[in-house]
Amino acid sequence: MTPIRYNQGYAVVIARCIDILVAGVFWRDYGVTISSMTGLALRAPRPPLWAKLLGAFLNAIEKGHCELAIACDIERALQALEILGSPETAESRLLNLYGIKVTQNGVSR
C-alpha cells in the first residue's frame, strides 16, 4: 500500500491527531477528521448550515478538500488494518515485539 498523501512530517501527524480528537469530542466517532465529518454532512440532501459554512471554507483552501479528507481517512483506516492484520497476526507481533501474550483472561508477559 502506498503512503497516505498527507503523511508529511511530525507536525502534520500531530495536527491530524488534534483534528481527530476535536472531531471525537463533537461527533463521538474516533479516527475521523473534522473535514471528513463535514464532507459526510455535505452529502446529505439538506446539509446543515455549519457544514455548508465550514465546507465552503475548507474547500476554498483546497479544492475538494472534504471529499479528499474522506478518502484519506478511509486510506488511513485500511493501512491500520494492514498493520494490525488478522487477530492471530496482531497477537504474534505483540509476542515477538514485547513478549506479551494474549489469553482469554487478558494479556500477560
C-alpha positions as CSV (number, residue, x, y, z in Angstrom):
1,M,0.0,0.0,0.0
2,T,1.3,3.5,-0.8
3,P,1.8,6.0,1.9
4,I,-1.0,8.4,2.7
5,R,-0.7,11.6,0.7
6,Y,-0.7,13.8,3.8
7,N,2.0,12.0,5.9
8,Q,4.4,14.9,5.5
9,G,6.1,15.1,8.9
10,Y,5.7,15.0,12.6
11,A,3.9,18.4,12.8
12,V,1.3,17.2,10.3
13,V,0.7,14.0,12.2
14,I,0.3,15.9,15.5
15,A,-2.1,18.3,13.8
16,R,-4.1,15.4,12.4
17,C,-4.3,13.8,15.8
18,I,-5.6,17.0,17.4
19,D,-8.1,17.3,14.5
20,I,-9.3,13.7,15.2
21,L,-9.5,14.4,18.9
22,V,-11.7,17.5,18.4
23,A,-13.9,15.6,15.9
24,G,-14.3,12.8,18.5
25,V,-15.4,15.4,21.1
26,F,-18.1,16.8,18.8
27,W,-19.3,13.6,17.0
28,R,-18.2,10.9,19.4
29,D,-16.6,9.0,16.4
30,Y,-12.9,8.3,16.7
31,G,-10.4,8.1,13.9
32,V,-12.2,10.5,11.6
33,T,-11.3,14.1,10.9
34,I,-13.4,17.2,11.1
35,S,-13.0,17.6,7.3
36,S,-14.4,14.1,6.8
37,M,-17.4,14.7,9.1
38,T,-18.1,18.0,7.3
39,G,-17.9,16.2,3.9
40,L,-20.3,13.5,5.1
41,A,-22.7,16.2,6.4
42,L,-22.5,17.9,3.0
43,R,-23.6,14.7,1.3
44,A,-26.9,14.9,3.0
45,P,-29.9,16.0,0.9
46,R,-30.2,19.1,3.1
47,P,-26.8,19.8,4.7
48,P,-26.8,21.7,8.0
49,L,-25.7,25.4,7.9
50,W,-22.5,24.6,9.9
51,A,-21.4,22.1,7.2
52,K,-22.1,24.5,4.4
53,L,-20.0,27.2,6.0
54,L,-17.2,25.0,7.2
55,G,-17.2,23.1,3.9
56,A,-17.0,26.3,1.9
57,F,-14.0,27.5,3.9
58,L,-12.2,24.1,3.7
59,N,-12.9,23.6,0.0
60,A,-11.7,27.2,-0.7
61,I,-8.3,26.3,0.9
62,E,-8.1,23.1,-1.2
63,K,-10.4,22.2,-4.0
64,G,-12.5,19.2,-3.0
65,H,-10.8,19.1,0.5
66,C,-13.7,17.4,2.3
67,E,-14.1,14.6,-0.2
68,L,-10.3,14.2,-0.2
69,A,-10.4,14.0,3.6
70,I,-12.9,11.2,3.5
71,A,-10.7,9.3,1.0
72,C,-7.7,9.8,3.2
73,D,-9.5,8.7,6.4
74,I,-10.6,5.5,4.6
75,E,-7.0,5.0,3.4
76,R,-5.6,5.6,6.9
77,A,-8.1,3.0,8.3
78,L,-7.1,0.5,5.6
79,Q,-3.4,1.0,6.5
80,A,-4.2,0.4,10.1
81,L,-6.0,-2.8,9.2
82,E,-3.0,-3.8,7.1
83,I,-0.6,-3.1,10.1
84,L,-2.8,-4.9,12.6
85,G,-3.6,-7.8,10.3
86,S,-5.6,-10.7,11.5
87,P,-6.1,-11.2,15.2
88,E,-3.5,-14.0,15.0
89,T,-1.0,-11.8,13.3
90,A,-1.5,-9.0,15.8
91,E,-1.0,-11.5,18.7
92,S,2.2,-12.8,17.2
93,R,3.5,-9.3,16.7
94,L,2.8,-8.5,20.4
95,L,4.5,-11.6,21.5
96,N,7.6,-11.1,19.2
97,L,8.0,-7.4,19.9
98,Y,7.1,-7.1,23.5
99,G,6.8,-10.5,25.0
100,I,3.1,-10.0,25.6
101,K,0.8,-13.0,25.2
102,V,-3.0,-12.5,24.6
103,T,-5.1,-15.0,26.5
104,Q,-8.8,-15.3,27.3
105,N,-8.2,-13.7,30.6
106,G,-6.4,-10.7,29.1
107,V,-2.7,-10.1,28.4
108,S,0.3,-11.4,30.2
109,R,4.1,-11.2,30.0
